[in-house]
Amino acid sequence: MTRPILWALGISAAATLWGVGLAGRLDQRAPPPAPDGGQVMMHTPAPVALAPTTLVLEANAQGHFFTQVQIDGNRLSMMVDTGATLCAFSQEDAERAGIRVYERDFTARTQTANGTVAVAPVRIPAIRIGAITVRDVEAVIVPRGKLSTSLLGMSFLRRLPDVGMARGRLTLRG
């Protein structure tokens, strides 16, 4: 059930890049050269710090970008999703990050490829990726079993000074 949701979110992300004009803002420059003058090569999907607040993520074989985030000292894997308005956490990941929600907290509704889902709106005090920290991030918790991969959405990304994509690399500057 969650695979169609992730597929639809991927299609939505692609449409958003073209339809909203984010593609025009994407940085088409190559990453800066390494300090020794050579090219910086990334071989792992984990973020790599090029400067105190610049990270580069490499796309996986399916073209998706995954990263490790820290919330209150807890590490979670998230997929970067420019088509998601908010960061969306599975209830399982939220619990791993120390965020507790109860049945009564699922007061908002969101539309997905598989229909409408009740979600619990939350504010995350800080989400950190490498040296980049964004505070007071609007997010939702999706009920247990409804989301297989937590999504790092635009409520985090739009707060960065620059997000760029080129040649299978996503550059985040904080």
Buried (B, 14 or more C-beta within 10 A) or exposed (E): EBEEBBEBBBEBBBEBBEEEEBBEEBBEEEBEEEEEEEEBEBEEBBBBEBEEBBBBBBBEEEEBBBBBBBBEEEEBBBBBBBBBBBBBBBBBBBBBBEBEBEEEBBEEEBEBEEEEBBBBBBEBEEBBBBEBEBEEBBBBBBBEEBBBBBBBBBBBBEBBEEBBBEEEBBBBBB
